[in-house]
Amino acid sequence: MELSDAIHRRRMVRAFEPRPLPAGVLDTVLELGLHAPSAGFSQGWAFVVLEGPEQTARFWDLTLPEGKRDRFPWTGLLAAPVLIIPLAHAQAYVDRYAEADKGTSGLGRSADDWPVPYWLIDTAMTSMLMLLAAVDQGLGALFFGIFDHEAELLADLGVPTGYRPIGTIALGYRSTEPGADRPSGSLARGRRPLDDVVHRGTW
């Protein structure tokens, strides 16, 4: 698939079939994500991968308990066979920029010295590559936030201190049930035209 095709076909899928992914497909998506750029080649990211109903249930039981599910509008999301939690590690960047070849940057003392938190940016770029890789592999994907019980989830998964999730990627085959994967109402806003967002030479 051409990159431009994957970009134009990418969309957020909110209802999945529960069937597992073929052997090797998940690793392909993950490996392609590792080709994202990172400041100083720090690669301060990590990914907790939950595959299969027993593992994904741990995520949903903590972040969307049974008592809240009757009010959740996207129940087909819970059928996704894979959840990927991308985690950003700020200290990896601080440590990298304390090394000799980066020492003059002044960024090797503390995460507070960074005007922009590149650990979040770089981890987001790995996530975007995974979303595109999913399209290339014939899959659907959704990036969504962890809005509740983040601390409990990280503890349950054994995530070391210092790693912060930027969200979660649901991965699998899009549900073909009529109306199951209805588009977000936000799409009615329309995509902003190029001339509305691009300022050439000056604002």
NUNUZA-117372 format. One line per 4 residues: number of its first residue (from 1); their letters; for each residue x, y, z of N, C-alpha, C, O. Coordinates in steps of 0.1 Angstrom, whole numbers, plus 5000, padded with zeros to 4 digits. Layout:
BEGIN
NUM = a = X:Y:Z:X:Y:Z:X:Y:Z:X:Y:Z  ...
END
This chain:
BEGIN
1 = mels = 5008:4988:5000:5000:5000:5000:5009:5012:5000:5019:5013:5007  5005:5022:4992:5013:5035:4992:5010:5043:5005:4999:5042:5010  5020:5050:5009:5018:5058:5022:5006:5067:5021:4999:5068:5030  5005:5074:5010:4994:5083:5008:4980:5076:5010:4971:5082:5015
5 = daih = 4979:5064:5005:4967:5056:5006:4964:5053:5021:4953:5054:5026  4975:5049:5028:4973:5046:5042:4969:5058:5050:4960:5057:5059  4974:5069:5047:4971:5082:5054:4956:5085:5051:4949:5089:5060  4952:5084:5039:4938:5088:5035:4928:5078:5040:4916:5082:5043
9 = rrrm = 4932:5065:5042:4923:5055:5046:4922:5054:5062:4913:5048:5067  4932:5060:5069:4932:5059:5083:4921:5066:5089:4917:5077:5085  4914:5059:5099:4903:5065:5106:4903:5058:5120:4909:5048:5122  4896:5065:5129:4895:5059:5142:4883:5049:5143:4872:5052:5140
13 = vraf = 4886:5036:5145:4877:5025:5146:4873:5023:5160:4881:5021:5169  4860:5023:5163:4855:5021:5177:4847:5009:5179:4841:5007:5190  4846:5000:5169:4840:4987:5171:4848:4976:5164:4851:4978:5152  4851:4965:5171:4860:4955:5165:4853:4941:5166:4844:4939:5174
17 = eprp = 4858:4933:5157:4855:4918:5158:4865:4912:5168:4876:4917:5169  4860:4903:5176:4869:4897:5187:4880:4888:5181:4888:4883:5189  4880:4884:5169:4889:4874:5164:4904:4879:5165:4907:4890:5163  4912:4869:5168:4926:4873:5170:4933:4876:5157:4928:4873:5146
21 = lpag = 4945:4883:5158:4952:4887:5147:4961:4875:5142:4965:4867:5150  4963:4874:5129:4972:4863:5124:4986:4864:5130:4990:4875:5134  4993:4853:5130:5007:4853:5136:5015:4863:5128:5015:4863:5116  5023:4871:5136:5032:4880:5130:5027:4894:5127:5035:4903:5126
25 = vldt = 5014:4896:5126:5009:4909:5122:5011:4919:5133:5015:4930:5131  5008:4915:5146:5010:4924:5157:5025:4929:5158:5028:4940:5160  5034:4919:5156:5048:4923:5157:5052:4932:5146:5061:4941:5148  5046:4930:5134:5049:4939:5123:5045:4954:5126:5052:4963:5124
29 = vlel = 5033:4955:5132:5028:4968:5136:5037:4975:5146:5041:4986:5146  5041:4967:5156:5050:4972:5167:5064:4976:5161:5069:4986:5165  5069:4967:5153:5082:4970:5148:5083:4982:5139:5092:4990:5139  5072:4984:5131:5072:4996:5123:5071:5009:5131:5076:5020:5128
33 = glha = 5064:5008:5143:5063:5019:5152:5077:5024:5157:5079:5035:5160  5086:5014:5158:5099:5018:5163:5108:5026:5154:5119:5030:5157  5103:5028:5142:5110:5036:5132:5107:5051:5133:5111:5059:5125  5100:5055:5144:5097:5069:5146:5110:5076:5150:5119:5070:5156
37 = psag = 5111:5089:5147:5122:5097:5151:5122:5099:5166:5111:5099:5172  5133:5101:5172:5134:5105:5186:5146:5114:5189:5156:5112:5183  5144:5124:5198:5155:5133:5201:5167:5126:5206:5166:5119:5215  5178:5129:5200:5191:5123:5204:5191:5108:5202:5199:5101:5208
41 = fsqg = 5181:5102:5195:5179:5088:5193:5177:5082:5207:5182:5070:5210  5171:5089:5216:5169:5085:5230:5160:5073:5231:5162:5064:5239  5150:5072:5222:5140:5061:5222:5134:5058:5235:5133:5047:5240  5130:5069:5242:5125:5067:5256:5110:5063:5256:5102:5070:5262
45 = wafv = 5107:5052:5250:5094:5048:5249:5094:5033:5253:5104:5026:5253  5082:5028:5257:5080:5014:5260:5065:5011:5257:5057:5021:5257  5062:4999:5255:5048:4995:5252:5044:4983:5259:5050:4972:5259  5033:4984:5267:5026:4972:5273:5016:4967:5263:5007:4975:5259
49 = vleg = 5017:4955:5259:5008:4949:5249:4999:4939:5256:5004:4929:5262  4986:4941:5255:4976:4932:5260:4969:4925:5249:4963:4931:5240  4971:4912:5248:4965:4904:5236:4956:4893:5241:4960:4885:5250  4944:4893:5236:4935:4882:5239:4926:4887:5250:4929:4896:5258
53 = peqt = 4914:4881:5251:4903:4886:5261:4907:4885:5275:4903:4894:5283  4916:4876:5279:4920:4875:5293:4928:4887:5297:4927:4893:5308  4937:4891:5288:4946:4902:5291:4939:4916:5290:4940:4925:5298  4931:4917:5279:4924:4930:5277:4914:4933:5287:4911:4944:5291
57 = arfw = 4908:4922:5293:4898:4924:5303:4904:4931:5316:4897:4938:5322  4917:4928:5318:4923:4935:5330:4923:4950:5328:4920:4958:5337  4925:4955:5316:4925:4969:5313:4911:4974:5315:4909:4985:5322  4901:4968:5309:4887:4973:5309:4881:4972:5324:4874:4981:5328
61 = dltl = 4885:4962:5331:4880:4961:5345:4884:4972:5353:4877:4977:5363  4896:4977:5351:4901:4989:5359:4897:5002:5353:4894:5011:5361  4897:5004:5340:4894:5017:5335:4880:5020:5331:4875:5031:5331  4872:5009:5329:4858:5010:5326:4850:4999:5334:4846:4989:5327
65 = pegk = 4849:5000:5347:4842:4990:5355:4828:4987:5350:4822:4995:5343  4823:4975:5353:4810:4970:5348:4799:4981:5350:4791:4982:5342  4799:4987:5362:4788:4997:5365:4787:5009:5356:4777:5015:5355  4798:5011:5348:4798:5023:5339:4796:5019:5325:4794:5028:5316
69 = rdrf = 4796:5006:5322:4796:5002:5308:4782:5004:5301:4781:5005:5289  4771:5004:5309:4758:5006:5303:4756:5020:5298:4747:5023:5289  4765:5029:5302:4764:5043:5297:4775:5046:5287:4776:5057:5281  4783:5036:5284:4794:5038:5274:4789:5036:5260:4784:5025:5257
73 = pwtg = 4791:5046:5251:4785:5045:5238:4792:5036:5228:4787:5033:5217  4804:5032:5231:4812:5024:5221:4815:5010:5227:4827:5007:5228  4805:5002:5230:4807:4989:5236:4815:4980:5227:4822:4971:5231  4815:4982:5213:4823:4974:5204:4838:4976:5206:4845:4968:5201
77 = llaa = 4842:4986:5212:4856:4989:5215:4862:4978:5224:4873:4974:5223  4853:4973:5233:4858:4963:5243:4861:4950:5237:4867:4941:5243  4857:4948:5224:4860:4935:5217:4873:4935:5210:4878:4925:5205  4880:4946:5210:4893:4947:5203:4903:4936:5209:4904:4935:5221
81 = pvli = 4909:4928:5201:4917:4917:5206:4931:4921:5211:4937:4913:5218  4935:4933:5208:4948:4938:5212:4947:4953:5217:4940:4961:5211  4953:4955:5228:4955:4969:5233:4970:4972:5235:4977:4963:5241  4974:4983:5230:4988:4987:5231:4989:5000:5239:4982:5009:5236
85 = ipla = 4996:5000:5250:4997:5012:5259:5011:5017:5257:5021:5012:5262  5012:5029:5249:5025:5035:5247:5029:5043:5259:5021:5051:5264  5041:5041:5264:5046:5048:5276:5058:5057:5273:5067:5052:5266  5058:5069:5278:5069:5078:5276:5078:5079:5289:5072:5079:5300
89 = haqa = 5091:5079:5287:5100:5079:5298:5109:5091:5298:5119:5091:5290  5106:5101:5306:5113:5114:5305:5128:5112:5309:5136:5118:5303  5130:5104:5319:5144:5103:5324:5154:5097:5313:5165:5101:5314  5148:5089:5304:5157:5084:5293:5163:5096:5285:5174:5095:5280
93 = yvdr = 5155:5107:5284:5159:5118:5276:5169:5127:5284:5179:5132:5279  5166:5128:5297:5175:5136:5305:5189:5129:5306:5199:5135:5304  5189:5115:5307:5201:5108:5308:5209:5109:5295:5221:5110:5294  5201:5108:5284:5208:5108:5271:5215:5122:5268:5226:5122:5263
97 = yaea = 5208:5132:5273:5214:5146:5270:5224:5150:5281:5229:5161:5281  5226:5141:5290:5237:5143:5300:5250:5137:5294:5261:5139:5300  5249:5129:5283:5261:5123:5277:5269:5133:5270:5265:5144:5267  5282:5129:5268:5292:5139:5263:5288:5146:5250:5290:5158:5249
101 = dkgt = 5282:5139:5241:5279:5145:5228:5267:5154:5228:5265:5162:5219  5260:5154:5239:5248:5163:5241:5249:5172:5253:5240:5180:5256  5261:5172:5260:5262:5179:5272:5261:5194:5272:5256:5200:5281  5264:5200:5260:5263:5214:5259:5249:5219:5257:5246:5231:5257
105 = sglg = 5239:5210:5256:5225:5214:5253:5219:5220:5266:5210:5228:5265  5224:5216:5278:5218:5220:5290:5205:5213:5294:5198:5217:5303  5203:5202:5287:5190:5194:5289:5192:5182:5297:5183:5174:5299  5205:5180:5302:5208:5168:5309:5207:5168:5324:5211:5159:5331
109 = rsad = 5201:5179:5329:5200:5181:5343:5186:5176:5349:5185:5169:5359  5176:5180:5342:5162:5177:5347:5152:5178:5335:5154:5186:5326  5142:5171:5336:5131:5172:5326:5125:5186:5326:5119:5190:5316  5126:5193:5337:5121:5207:5338:5128:5216:5329:5123:5227:5325
113 = dwpv = 5140:5213:5325:5148:5221:5316:5144:5221:5301:5148:5229:5293  5136:5211:5298:5132:5209:5284:5120:5218:5281:5109:5217:5287  5121:5228:5271:5110:5236:5268:5098:5229:5262:5087:5233:5262  5101:5218:5255:5091:5209:5249:5094:5195:5254:5105:5190:5253
117 = pywl = 5084:5187:5259:5086:5174:5264:5087:5164:5252:5077:5158:5249  5099:5162:5247:5101:5154:5235:5097:5139:5238:5094:5132:5228  5098:5135:5250:5094:5121:5253:5080:5118:5250:5076:5107:5245  5071:5129:5252:5057:5127:5248:5055:5128:5233:5048:5120:5227
121 = idta = 5063:5137:5227:5062:5139:5212:5066:5126:5205:5059:5122:5196  5078:5121:5209:5083:5110:5202:5074:5097:5204:5073:5090:5195  5069:5096:5216:5060:5084:5218:5047:5086:5210:5042:5076:5206  5043:5098:5209:5031:5100:5200:5034:5097:5186:5025:5092:5178
125 = mtsm = 5046:5100:5181:5050:5096:5168:5051:5081:5165:5047:5076:5155  5055:5074:5175:5055:5059:5174:5040:5054:5173:5037:5045:5165  5032:5061:5180:5017:5057:5180:5011:5060:5166:5004:5051:5161  5015:5071:5161:5010:5074:5147:5014:5064:5137:5007:5060:5128
129 = lmll = 5027:5060:5138:5032:5050:5128:5025:5037:5130:5022:5030:5120  5021:5034:5142:5014:5021:5144:5000:5022:5139:4995:5012:5133  4993:5034:5140:4980:5036:5134:4981:5034:5119:4972:5028:5113  4991:5039:5112:4993:5038:5098:4996:5023:5094:4992:5018:5084
133 = aavd = 5005:5017:5102:5009:5003:5100:4996:4994:5101:4995:4984:5093  4987:4997:5110:4975:4989:5111:4967:4990:5098:4962:4980:5094  4966:5002:5092:4959:5003:5079:4966:4994:5069:4959:4987:5061  4979:4995:5068:4987:4988:5059:4985:4973:5060:4986:4965:5050
137 = qglg = 4982:4968:5072:4980:4954:5075:4966:4950:5074:4962:4938:5077  4957:4959:5070:4943:4956:5068:4935:4956:5081:4924:4950:5082  4940:4963:5091:4934:4963:5104:4927:4977:5107:4930:4986:5100  4919:4977:5117:4914:4990:5122:4921:4993:5135:4926:4984:5142
141 = alff = 4921:5006:5139:4928:5010:5151:4921:5022:5157:4915:5030:5150  4923:5024:5170:4918:5036:5177:4928:5040:5187:4933:5032:5195  4931:5053:5187:4939:5059:5198:4930:5066:5207:4922:5074:5203  4930:5062:5220:4921:5069:5230:4928:5071:5243:4938:5065:5246
145 = gifd = 4923:5080:5251:4930:5084:5263:4926:5075:5275:4915:5068:5275  4934:5074:5285:4931:5067:5297:4927:5078:5307:4935:5085:5313  4914:5080:5309:4909:5091:5317:4907:5088:5331:4906:5097:5340  4906:5075:5335:4903:5071:5348:4912:5060:5353:4915:5051:5345
149 = heae = 4916:5060:5365:4923:5049:5372:4937:5046:5365:4941:5034:5365  4943:5056:5361:4957:5054:5354:4966:5048:5364:4973:5038:5361  4967:5053:5376:4977:5048:5386:4974:5034:5390:4983:5026:5391  4961:5030:5391:4958:5016:5394:4962:5007:5383:4966:4996:5385
153 = llad = 4960:5012:5370:4963:5003:5359:4978:5001:5358:4982:4990:5356  4986:5012:5360:5000:5010:5359:5005:5001:5370:5014:4993:5367  5000:5002:5381:5004:4993:5392:5000:4978:5389:5008:4969:5391  4988:4976:5384:4984:4963:5380:4993:4956:5370:4995:4944:5370
157 = lgvp = 4998:4965:5360:5006:4960:5349:5021:4959:5353:5029:4955:5345  5024:4964:5365:5038:4964:5369:5047:4974:5362:5059:4971:5360  5041:4985:5357:5049:4995:5350:5058:5002:5360:5054:5007:5370  5071:5003:5357:5081:5010:5366:5077:5025:5368:5072:5031:5359
161 = tgyr = 5081:5030:5379:5080:5044:5381:5088:5052:5371:5098:5049:5367  5082:5063:5366:5088:5072:5356:5083:5070:5342:5086:5078:5334  5075:5060:5340:5069:5058:5327:5054:5063:5328:5047:5060:5337  5051:5071:5318:5037:5077:5317:5030:5073:5305:5035:5076:5294
165 = pigt = 5018:5068:5305:5011:5064:5293:5006:5077:5286:5001:5086:5293  5006:5077:5273:5001:5088:5266:4987:5085:5261:4980:5094:5255  4982:5073:5263:4969:5068:5258:4970:5053:5256:4978:5046:5262  4961:5048:5247:4960:5034:5244:4956:5033:5229:4949:5041:5224
169 = ialg = 4962:5023:5223:4958:5019:5209:4950:5006:5209:4956:4996:5214  4938:5006:5205:4930:4994:5203:4933:4989:5188:4933:4998:5179  4935:4977:5187:4939:4971:5174:4931:4958:5171:4929:4950:5179  4927:4957:5158:4919:4945:5154:4912:4947:5141:4915:4957:5134
173 = yrst = 4903:4938:5138:4895:4939:5126:4882:4947:5129:4875:4945:5139  4879:4956:5121:4868:4965:5122:4855:4956:5122:4853:4948:5113  4846:4959:5131:4833:4952:5131:4825:4955:5118:4824:4967:5114  4819:4945:5113:4810:4947:5101:4796:4947:5104:4787:4948:5095
177 = epga = 4792:4946:5117:4778:4947:5121:4773:4960:5118:4779:4971:5121  4761:4961:5112:4755:4974:5108:4754:4983:5120:4748:4980:5130  4759:4995:5119:4758:5005:5129:4767:5004:5141:4768:5012:5150  4775:4993:5141:4784:4991:5153:4795:5001:5153:4798:5006:5164
181 = drps = 4801:5004:5142:4812:5013:5142:4808:5026:5135:4813:5030:5125  4798:5033:5142:4794:5046:5136:4804:5057:5138:4811:5057:5149  4805:5066:5129:4816:5076:5130:4813:5086:5142:4801:5087:5146  4823:5092:5146:4822:5102:5157:4814:5114:5152:4816:5118:5140
185 = gsla = 4805:5119:5160:4798:5131:5156:4807:5143:5154:4803:5153:5147  4819:5143:5159:4828:5154:5157:4832:5156:5143:4837:5166:5139  4831:5145:5135:4835:5146:5121:4826:5156:5113:4830:5161:5102  4815:5159:5118:4806:5169:5112:4813:5183:5111:4809:5191:5103
189 = rgrr = 4823:5185:5119:4830:5198:5119:4838:5199:5105:4841:5211:5101  4841:5188:5099:4848:5189:5086:4863:5191:5088:4868:5196:5099  4871:5188:5078:4885:5190:5079:4889:5204:5075:4884:5209:5064  4897:5211:5082:4901:5224:5079:4909:5225:5066:4918:5216:5064
193 = pldd = 4906:5234:5057:4913:5234:5044:4927:5239:5046:4931:5246:5055  4936:5235:5036:4950:5238:5037:4953:5253:5039:4961:5257:5047  4946:5261:5031:4948:5276:5032:4944:5282:5045:4948:5293:5048  4936:5274:5053:4931:5280:5066:4942:5277:5077:4942:5284:5087
197 = vvhr = 4951:5268:5075:4960:5264:5085:4975:5267:5082:4984:5267:5090  4978:5269:5069:4992:5271:5064:4994:5286:5062:4986:5293:5055  5005:5291:5068:5008:5305:5067:5022:5306:5061:5032:5303:5068  5023:5309:5049:5036:5309:5041:5044:5322:5043:5039:5332:5039
201 = gtw = 5056:5320:5048:5065:5331:5049:5063:5339:5062:5072:5344:5068  5050:5342:5065:5047:5349:5078:5032:5346:5081:5025:5340:5072  5028:5349:5093:5013:5347:5096:5005:5356:5089:4992:5356:5090
END
